[in-house]
Amino acid sequence: MSKQSTKNLKIVFGGDSHDIDADVLIESLVSYSLVTQEASAYLSPDSKVNIKIKASQEGSFELLLDVIADAGNSLFTPNNVAYAAGIVTIVGGLYEFKKWLSKNGAPEVVERKDENIIKVKNNNGEITINQNVYNIYQSSDRARESLKKTFAKLKDAEEIDDFEIVDNDTGEEIFRAEKDDFGPMSSDVGEIEQRKQTEVRNNQELSVFKIVFKENHKWEFFYNGNRIYASITDEEFIKKVSKGEVAFRSGDRMIADIEIVQVFNDAANVFVNDEYFITKIVRHIPRQTSSQESFDFVDKNEDEN
């Protein structure tokens, strides 16, 4: 059964005019798409999301979008038919949180209400949001920048009075910003200060689960009992793989040096692993067979010295 699901949205650029500047339209839609991609990558790193623009009524700024999502191997929901709807809800929450921050300033207190809900407060107010919304906003530079860019050109577009995201299946309003919101939402007002640290771990054992040879795609491993997605930055190793000097299959193991980028999560009061980078492959251990042997990746020049 296919895991693909679709959610129908309507993007409304409110105003009396029947035309819109191309730069304003493109910047807003591209930024919304990038925020959606970031949310999906957080919820399920091997997911795929496509956003298609459908024909709208003549003389209208109501753009119809299809958010087509495939959850990949994720167990994000028991019923993956709801995956696209889940992404749309999270993205709407990100826009709403950005709007709250731009009006109220940075959080002073982050309080966990239950497993999936947190309350963010400061002297100017409070907002209750999904834990995933907070985690994505806090950890993804790309999502935060794209949220700002959605409104970067809208704030100078005199013909646009408001910006609205609507669930076209139910008619429910997901997010709405008025013209007065555009300026603050395109700025750094109320931004959360990120606390990051990088932990280096040498000679770590990983089990290869999924090999991806496309550029900028991450391999999947099991590490310390957890499934992770990691970028390989060892150029010598990449060259060996591209030349066919190294063959892999699921279940092979690696001994490698790893860098783990960690982001401080205020709600949990702890640094959490955000990104993994494999900087050096020390040894490849093929899955047990009668013909393959393990070998070390040693630079010849180092060996001679």
Buried (B, 14 or more C-beta within 10 A) or exposed (E): EEBBBBBBBBBBBBBEEEEBBEEBBEBBBBBBBBBBBBBBBBBBBBBBBBBEEEEBEEEEBBBBBBBBBBBBEBEBBEEBBBBBBBBBBBBBBBBBBBBBBBBBBEBEEBBBEEEEBBBBBBEEEBBEBBBBBBBBBBBBEEBBBBBBBBBBBBBBBEBBBBBBBBBBEEEEEBBBBEBEBBBBBBBEBBBBEEEEEEEEEEEBBBBBBBEEEEEEBBBBBBBEEEEBBBBBEBEEBBEBBEEEEBEBEEEBBBBBBBBBBBBBBBBEEEBEEBBBBBBBBBBBBBEEEEEBEEEEBEEEEEEEE
